């Protein structure tokens, strides 16, 4: 059994699922989600909801979290005593760690963010199939979808501010990447795709409309309804090319687009004030850091 501790927002949940599912397939075992994070209040974290239940994923939700007991046991008892039965794998570094795949105990608990496509590269086809959107959508969503489908070169443009500006921790570790990045990315796209149309996704659309002058066809994707996060992710994935933020959410919006010829532009610096966080495995080799 692979037990994944699921935390944070949708983008992080998808990374946590993707590794856990891949390890479950590799070990020919079942997949469980520890959802205790969503039953607690964290003063230092942005409030999030569990959203993986909206995808075609087979899993068992644990009523009680084994996290505390397994992590304590692996520290107090010799590894040889627990390992045939229990193994606790905590992310030790930000970049890809192949040692994760050595976990073969009967019960493996995963705790981390696991932000690299290398963790699920061997099972990409299955991951993509299980993350296929198959859900009812509203009229506003359908209007945006028609506009994207009718554009020659639809570009998703994700501008994340919100807690990246206001949160005392996230504003320091992530931070808003700045308008210069977006201006450079837009110029790069227009030089190569003069007929591009930009679909702007942002948690602060009013701020963006006031501060980012865009002299090219564009529209803001807003007010899609109660499933706005899922709507945005799906609409991003329907675009042909992508300008993403330093955000796992728009990372997945770009990755879920299976077009091999897509252009994906990412910020060169993903983190602020985190020089020891190696992001070499975060950005796929075919994506462009700018």
TILOBA-456222 format. One record per residue (C-alpha): residue number from 1; x, y, z. Coordinates in Angstrom, 1 decimal. Example, Ala and Ser with C-alpha at 12.3 -4.5 7.8 and 13.67 -1.06 7.14 Angstrom:
BEGIN
+-----+--------+--------+--------+
!   n !     px !     py !     pz !
+-----+--------+--------+--------+
!   1 !   12.3 !   -4.5 !    7.8 !
!   2 !   13.7 !   -1.1 !    7.1 !
+-----+--------+--------+--------+
***
This chain:
BEGIN
+-----+--------+--------+--------+
!   n !     px !     py !     pz !
+-----+--------+--------+--------+
!   1 !    0.0 !    0.0 !    0.0 !
!   2 !    1.2 !    3.5 !   -0.9 !
!   3 !    0.0 !    6.2 !    1.4 !
!   4 !    0.4 !    9.7 !    0.1 !
!   5 !    0.1 !   12.6 !    2.5 !
!   6 !   -2.0 !   15.1 !    0.4 !
!   7 !   -1.5 !   18.8 !    1.2 !
!   8 !   -1.9 !   22.3 !   -0.1 !
!   9 !   -3.6 !   23.5 !   -3.3 !
!  10 !   -4.5 !   21.6 !   -6.5 !
!  11 !   -1.1 !   21.9 !   -8.2 !
!  12 !    0.7 !   20.4 !   -5.3 !
!  13 !   -2.0 !   17.7 !   -4.9 !
!  14 !   -1.4 !   16.7 !   -8.5 !
!  15 !    2.3 !   16.3 !   -7.9 !
!  16 !    1.7 !   14.2 !   -4.8 !
!  17 !   -0.8 !   12.0 !   -6.5 !
!  18 !    1.4 !   11.5 !   -9.6 !
!  19 !    4.4 !   10.1 !   -7.6 !
!  20 !    2.2 !    8.0 !   -5.4 !
!  21 !    0.3 !    6.5 !   -8.3 !
!  22 !    3.5 !    5.8 !  -10.1 !
!  23 !    5.0 !    4.1 !   -7.1 !
!  24 !    1.8 !    2.1 !   -6.5 !
!  25 !    2.0 !    0.9 !  -10.2 !
!  26 !    5.7 !    0.1 !   -9.8 !
!  27 !    5.1 !   -1.9 !   -6.6 !
!  28 !    1.8 !   -3.4 !   -7.9 !
!  29 !   -0.1 !   -2.2 !   -4.8 !
!  30 !   -3.0 !    0.0 !   -3.8 !
!  31 !   -3.1 !    3.8 !   -3.4 !
!  32 !   -4.3 !    5.6 !   -0.3 !
!  33 !   -4.6 !    9.3 !    0.5 !
!  34 !   -4.0 !   10.7 !    4.0 !
!  35 !   -6.3 !   13.8 !    4.0 !
!  36 !   -5.7 !   14.9 !    7.6 !
!  37 !   -4.2 !   18.1 !    6.4 !
!  38 !   -7.7 !   19.3 !    5.2 !
!  39 !   -9.2 !   18.6 !    8.6 !
!  40 !   -6.9 !   21.0 !   10.4 !
!  41 !   -6.5 !   24.8 !   10.5 !
!  42 !   -3.0 !   26.2 !    9.7 !
!  43 !   -2.6 !   29.8 !   10.6 !
!  44 !    0.5 !   30.2 !    8.4 !
!  45 !   -1.0 !   28.5 !    5.3 !
!  46 !   -3.5 !   29.6 !    2.6 !
!  47 !   -6.8 !   27.8 !    3.1 !
!  48 !   -7.1 !   25.0 !    0.5 !
!  49 !   -9.6 !   22.2 !   -0.4 !
!  50 !   -9.0 !   18.6 !   -1.5 !
!  51 !   -9.7 !   18.5 !   -5.2 !
!  52 !   -8.4 !   15.2 !   -6.5 !
!  53 !  -11.8 !   13.7 !   -6.0 !
!  54 !  -12.9 !   15.4 !   -9.1 !
!  55 !  -10.6 !   13.3 !  -11.3 !
!  56 !  -10.9 !    9.7 !  -12.4 !
!  57 !   -8.5 !    8.5 !   -9.7 !
!  58 !   -9.0 !    5.3 !   -7.7 !
!  59 !   -7.9 !    5.7 !   -4.1 !
!  60 !   -8.9 !    5.0 !   -0.6 !
!  61 !   -9.2 !    8.0 !    1.8 !
!  62 !   -7.8 !    7.2 !    5.3 !
!  63 !  -10.0 !    8.2 !    8.2 !
!  64 !   -7.0 !    8.5 !   10.5 !
!  65 !   -3.6 !    9.6 !    9.5 !
!  66 !   -0.7 !    7.2 !   10.0 !
!  67 !    1.8 !   10.0 !    9.5 !
!  68 !    2.6 !   10.8 !   13.1 !
!  69 !    3.0 !    7.1 !   14.1 !
!  70 !    5.0 !    5.9 !   11.1 !
!  71 !    7.4 !    8.9 !   11.2 !
!  72 !    8.0 !    8.5 !   14.9 !
!  73 !    8.4 !    4.7 !   14.6 !
!  74 !   11.0 !    5.0 !   11.8 !
!  75 !   13.0 !    7.4 !   14.0 !
!  76 !   12.9 !    5.3 !   17.2 !
!  77 !   13.2 !    1.8 !   15.9 !
!  78 !   16.0 !    0.3 !   13.8 !
!  79 !   15.2 !    0.5 !   10.1 !
!  80 !   15.7 !   -3.2 !    9.7 !
!  81 !   12.8 !   -3.8 !   12.2 !
!  82 !   10.2 !   -1.7 !   10.4 !
!  83 !   11.3 !   -1.8 !    6.7 !
!  84 !    9.7 !   -5.0 !    5.6 !
!  85 !    6.4 !   -3.6 !    6.8 !
!  86 !    6.5 !    0.1 !    7.1 !
!  87 !    8.6 !    2.7 !    5.4 !
!  88 !    8.3 !    6.5 !    5.8 !
!  89 !    9.7 !    8.5 !    2.8 !
!  90 !   10.1 !   12.2 !    3.5 !
!  91 !   11.3 !   14.5 !    0.7 !
!  92 !   14.9 !   15.4 !    1.5 !
!  93 !   15.6 !   17.7 !   -1.4 !
!  94 !   13.7 !   19.8 !   -3.9 !
!  95 !   15.2 !   18.1 !   -7.0 !
!  96 !   14.4 !   14.6 !   -8.2 !
!  97 !   15.5 !   11.8 !   -5.9 !
!  98 !   15.6 !    8.4 !   -7.5 !
!  99 !   16.0 !    6.8 !   -4.1 !
! 100 !   12.2 !    7.2 !   -3.6 !
! 101 !   11.7 !    4.2 !   -6.0 !
! 102 !   13.6 !    1.9 !   -3.6 !
! 103 !   10.7 !    2.1 !   -1.2 !
! 104 !    9.1 !   -1.4 !   -1.3 !
! 105 !    7.7 !   -2.0 !    2.2 !
! 106 !    4.2 !   -3.3 !    2.6 !
! 107 !    3.1 !    0.1 !    3.8 !
! 108 !    5.0 !    3.1 !    2.3 !
! 109 !    4.1 !    6.6 !    3.5 !
! 110 !    5.1 !    9.5 !    1.3 !
! 111 !    5.5 !   13.1 !    2.6 !
! 112 !    6.6 !   15.8 !    0.3 !
! 113 !    5.8 !   17.9 !   -2.7 !
! 114 !    7.7 !   15.8 !   -5.4 !
! 115 !    7.7 !   18.6 !   -8.0 !
! 116 !    9.3 !   16.9 !  -11.0 !
! 117 !    7.8 !   15.1 !  -14.0 !
! 118 !   10.7 !   12.6 !  -13.6 !
! 119 !    8.8 !   11.0 !  -10.7 !
! 120 !    6.0 !    9.8 !  -13.1 !
! 121 !    7.7 !    9.7 !  -16.5 !
! 122 !    7.5 !    5.9 !  -16.7 !
! 123 !    3.7 !    6.1 !  -16.2 !
! 124 !    2.9 !    9.3 !  -18.1 !
! 125 !    0.3 !    7.8 !  -20.3 !
! 126 !   -1.7 !    6.4 !  -17.3 !
! 127 !   -1.3 !    9.7 !  -15.4 !
! 128 !   -2.6 !   11.7 !  -18.3 !
! 129 !   -5.6 !    9.3 !  -18.8 !
! 130 !   -6.6 !    9.5 !  -15.1 !
! 131 !   -6.3 !   13.3 !  -15.1 !
! 132 !   -8.6 !   13.6 !  -18.2 !
! 133 !  -11.4 !   16.1 !  -17.4 !
! 134 !  -14.7 !   14.4 !  -17.4 !
! 135 !  -17.1 !   16.6 !  -15.5 !
! 136 !  -20.1 !   18.9 !  -16.1 !
! 137 !  -19.2 !   22.5 !  -16.9 !
! 138 !  -21.3 !   25.7 !  -17.0 !
! 139 !  -22.1 !   28.1 !  -19.7 !
! 140 !  -19.4 !   30.6 !  -18.9 !
! 141 !  -16.8 !   27.8 !  -19.1 !
! 142 !  -18.2 !   26.7 !  -22.5 !
! 143 !  -18.0 !   30.3 !  -23.8 !
! 144 !  -14.3 !   30.5 !  -22.9 !
! 145 !  -13.7 !   27.0 !  -24.4 !
! 146 !  -15.3 !   28.1 !  -27.7 !
! 147 !  -13.1 !   31.2 !  -27.8 !
! 148 !  -10.0 !   29.1 !  -27.2 !
! 149 !  -11.0 !   26.5 !  -29.8 !
! 150 !  -11.6 !   29.3 !  -32.3 !
! 151 !   -8.2 !   30.9 !  -31.9 !
! 152 !   -5.3 !   30.0 !  -34.1 !
! 153 !   -2.7 !   30.4 !  -31.3 !
! 154 !   -4.4 !   30.5 !  -27.9 !
! 155 !   -1.9 !   31.3 !  -25.2 !
! 156 !   -2.6 !   30.8 !  -21.5 !
! 157 !   -1.1 !   33.6 !  -19.4 !
! 158 !   -1.1 !   32.9 !  -15.7 !
! 159 !   -0.3 !   35.8 !  -13.3 !
! 160 !   -0.4 !   34.8 !   -9.7 !
! 161 !   -0.4 !   37.5 !   -7.0 !
! 162 !   -2.7 !   37.0 !   -4.1 !
! 163 !   -0.8 !   35.2 !   -1.3 !
! 164 !    2.5 !   35.6 !   -3.3 !
! 165 !    2.1 !   39.3 !   -2.4 !
! 166 !    0.2 !   39.3 !    0.9 !
! 167 !    1.3 !   36.2 !    2.7 !
! 168 !    4.3 !   36.9 !    5.0 !
! 169 !    6.0 !   33.5 !    4.1 !
! 170 !    5.0 !   32.9 !    0.5 !
! 171 !    5.9 !   36.5 !   -0.5 !
! 172 !    9.4 !   35.8 !    0.6 !
! 173 !    9.9 !   32.2 !   -0.6 !
! 174 !    8.0 !   32.6 !   -3.9 !
! 175 !    6.9 !   36.2 !   -4.6 !
! 176 !    5.3 !   37.8 !   -7.6 !
! 177 !    7.7 !   37.3 !  -10.5 !
! 178 !    7.2 !   40.8 !  -11.8 !
! 179 !    5.8 !   42.4 !  -14.9 !
! 180 !    9.2 !   42.5 !  -16.7 !
! 181 !    9.0 !   38.7 !  -17.0 !
! 182 !    5.5 !   38.8 !  -18.5 !
! 183 !    6.5 !   41.6 !  -21.0 !
! 184 !    9.5 !   39.6 !  -22.1 !
! 185 !    7.5 !   36.4 !  -22.5 !
! 186 !    4.7 !   38.1 !  -24.4 !
! 187 !    7.3 !   39.7 !  -26.8 !
! 188 !    8.9 !   36.3 !  -27.3 !
! 189 !    5.6 !   34.8 !  -28.2 !
! 190 !    4.5 !   37.6 !  -30.6 !
! 191 !    7.8 !   37.5 !  -32.4 !
! 192 !    7.1 !   33.9 !  -33.3 !
! 193 !    3.3 !   33.8 !  -33.3 !
! 194 !    2.0 !   37.1 !  -34.5 !
! 195 !   -1.6 !   35.9 !  -34.4 !
! 196 !   -1.4 !   34.8 !  -30.8 !
! 197 !   -4.4 !   35.5 !  -28.5 !
! 198 !   -3.8 !   35.6 !  -24.8 !
! 199 !   -6.2 !   34.1 !  -22.3 !
! 200 !   -5.3 !   35.7 !  -18.9 !
! 201 !   -5.8 !   33.7 !  -15.7 !
! 202 !   -5.1 !   35.7 !  -12.5 !
! 203 !   -6.3 !   35.9 !   -8.9 !
! 204 !   -6.1 !   39.7 !   -9.3 !
! 205 !   -7.5 !   40.5 !  -12.7 !
! 206 !   -8.2 !   44.1 !  -11.9 !
! 207 !   -4.6 !   44.7 !  -10.8 !
! 208 !   -3.4 !   43.1 !  -14.0 !
! 209 !   -5.6 !   45.1 !  -16.3 !
! 210 !   -4.4 !   48.3 !  -14.7 !
! 211 !   -0.7 !   47.4 !  -14.7 !
! 212 !    0.0 !   45.2 !  -17.7 !
! 213 !   -0.5 !   47.0 !  -21.0 !
! 214 !   -1.3 !   44.3 !  -23.6 !
! 215 !   -1.7 !   45.6 !  -27.2 !
! 216 !   -2.6 !   42.2 !  -28.6 !
! 217 !   -5.9 !   40.2 !  -28.7 !
! 218 !   -6.6 !   39.0 !  -25.2 !
! 219 !   -9.4 !   38.3 !  -22.7 !
! 220 !   -9.5 !   37.7 !  -18.9 !
! 221 !  -10.9 !   34.3 !  -17.8 !
! 222 !  -13.1 !   35.1 !  -14.8 !
! 223 !  -16.3 !   34.2 !  -13.0 !
! 224 !  -16.6 !   30.6 !  -14.2 !
! 225 !  -18.3 !   29.5 !  -11.0 !
! 226 !  -17.8 !   27.4 !   -7.9 !
! 227 !  -15.3 !   25.1 !   -9.7 !
! 228 !  -13.2 !   28.0 !  -10.8 !
! 229 !   -9.9 !   26.3 !  -10.0 !
! 230 !  -10.8 !   23.2 !  -12.0 !
! 231 !  -12.3 !   25.3 !  -14.8 !
! 232 !   -9.1 !   27.4 !  -15.0 !
! 233 !   -6.8 !   24.4 !  -15.0 !
! 234 !   -8.9 !   22.7 !  -17.8 !
! 235 !   -9.0 !   25.9 !  -19.9 !
! 236 !   -5.3 !   26.4 !  -19.5 !
! 237 !   -4.7 !   22.9 !  -20.8 !
! 238 !   -6.8 !   23.6 !  -23.8 !
! 239 !   -4.6 !   26.5 !  -24.9 !
! 240 !   -1.9 !   25.7 !  -27.5 !
! 241 !    1.0 !   27.5 !  -25.7 !
! 242 !    1.6 !   28.7 !  -22.2 !
! 243 !    3.2 !   31.5 !  -20.2 !
! 244 !    3.2 !   30.2 !  -16.6 !
! 245 !    3.9 !   31.7 !  -13.2 !
! 246 !    6.2 !   30.3 !  -10.6 !
! 247 !    3.2 !   28.2 !   -9.6 !
! 248 !    2.6 !   24.4 !   -9.6 !
! 249 !   -1.0 !   25.3 !  -10.7 !
! 250 !    0.0 !   26.7 !  -14.1 !
! 251 !    2.8 !   24.1 !  -14.3 !
! 252 !    0.1 !   21.5 !  -14.5 !
! 253 !   -2.1 !   23.6 !  -16.8 !
! 254 !    0.8 !   23.5 !  -19.3 !
! 255 !    1.8 !   19.9 !  -18.7 !
! 256 !   -1.8 !   18.6 !  -19.2 !
! 257 !   -1.6 !   20.0 !  -22.7 !
! 258 !   -0.3 !   16.9 !  -24.5 !
! 259 !    0.7 !   18.7 !  -27.7 !
! 260 !    4.4 !   17.9 !  -28.3 !
! 261 !    4.8 !   21.2 !  -30.3 !
! 262 !    3.7 !   23.4 !  -27.5 !
! 263 !    5.7 !   26.4 !  -26.3 !
! 264 !    5.9 !   26.8 !  -22.5 !
! 265 !    7.6 !   29.8 !  -21.0 !
! 266 !    8.5 !   29.7 !  -17.3 !
! 267 !   10.2 !   32.2 !  -15.0 !
! 268 !   14.0 !   31.6 !  -14.8 !
! 269 !   13.9 !   32.0 !  -11.0 !
! 270 !   11.1 !   29.9 !   -9.4 !
! 271 !   11.9 !   30.8 !   -5.8 !
! 272 !   13.0 !   34.0 !   -4.0 !
! 273 !   15.6 !   33.8 !   -1.3 !
! 274 !   16.0 !   30.0 !   -1.7 !
! 275 !   19.4 !   29.5 !   -3.3 !
! 276 !   19.7 !   26.0 !   -2.0 !
! 277 !   16.5 !   24.8 !   -3.6 !
! 278 !   17.6 !   23.2 !   -6.9 !
! 279 !   14.8 !   23.5 !   -9.5 !
! 280 !   16.8 !   21.7 !  -12.3 !
! 281 !   14.2 !   18.9 !  -12.4 !
! 282 !   11.1 !   21.1 !  -11.9 !
! 283 !   11.1 !   22.5 !  -15.5 !
! 284 !   10.9 !   19.9 !  -18.4 !
! 285 !   13.8 !   20.1 !  -20.8 !
! 286 !   11.6 !   21.3 !  -23.7 !
! 287 !   10.2 !   24.3 !  -21.7 !
! 288 !   11.9 !   27.7 !  -21.9 !
! 289 !   13.1 !   29.5 !  -18.9 !
! 290 !   13.0 !   33.3 !  -19.4 !
+-----+--------+--------+--------+
***
